[in-house]
């Protein structure tokens, strides 16, 4: 069964500084990953979908996947206070998503 | 974009109470899912279904039943609610062969 861990648990950055979030997983056969954002226990918003090793950019959000190292990261360029939220990493194994516990990001103005 | 709605959005019940959470999706997706979200655990899969009348067990099924009555409707049943089931519940749907899951807005359940 896929296991997913995220670090750090919480992160505070200043507005405009780069924010970097990490996610490790146990099963490297997955080739379909998501990063979600969740504001204050509300619904989930898909930020980036990544399907192969390397980099995928969606606006200010860039995901890096390295399946050999069982690692996927999310980098947020020029974060804004409105980016303050919980960020969830989730690999697919077939139809099934397995979520990490999330990183709580606070962006100070 | 797929539309997934949940009702109620908030629910308070007492220990031993009977609760039904409802989910409807309007894009004729085959798969529907129920998750719970708790601090320190992320989202965990309770039950899922790949069509009307079908039910599959997820990772944390104890204390929950589910029923898929139509392509559109998926219900989560708590027949003897306990305080440990206080949580935020999400429903999601996806299409056959397309693994993108679309999430509803969530239902916050409190069991006193």
Contacts between the chains, C-beta under 8 A, distances in Angstrom:
chain1	res1	chain2	res2	distance
A	1	B	59	7.7
A	4	B	42	7.5
A	32	B	99	6.2
A	41	B	37	7.7
A	41	B	88	5.6
A	41	B	106	7.2
A	41	B	108	7.4
A	42	B	105	6.9
A	42	B	106	6.8
A	43	B	90	7.6
A	43	B	103	5.6
A	43	B	104	6.9
A	43	B	105	4.7
A	43	B	106	6.0
A	44	B	90	7.3
A	44	B	103	4.6
A	46	B	100	7.9
A	49	B	100	7.7
A	88	B	42	6.4
A	88	B	43	7.3
A	90	B	43	7.9
A	92	B	99	5.1
A	94	B	99	7.3
A	95	B	31	6.1
A	95	B	94	6.7
A	95	B	99	5.6
A	96	B	45	7.0
A	97	B	43	7.8
A	97	B	45	7.6
A	97	B	101	6.0
A	99	B	42	3.8
A	99	B	43	4.3
A	99	B	44	7.4
A	100	B	42	5.5
A	101	B	40	5.9
A	101	B	41	6.3
A	101	B	42	4.5
A	102	B	42	5.9
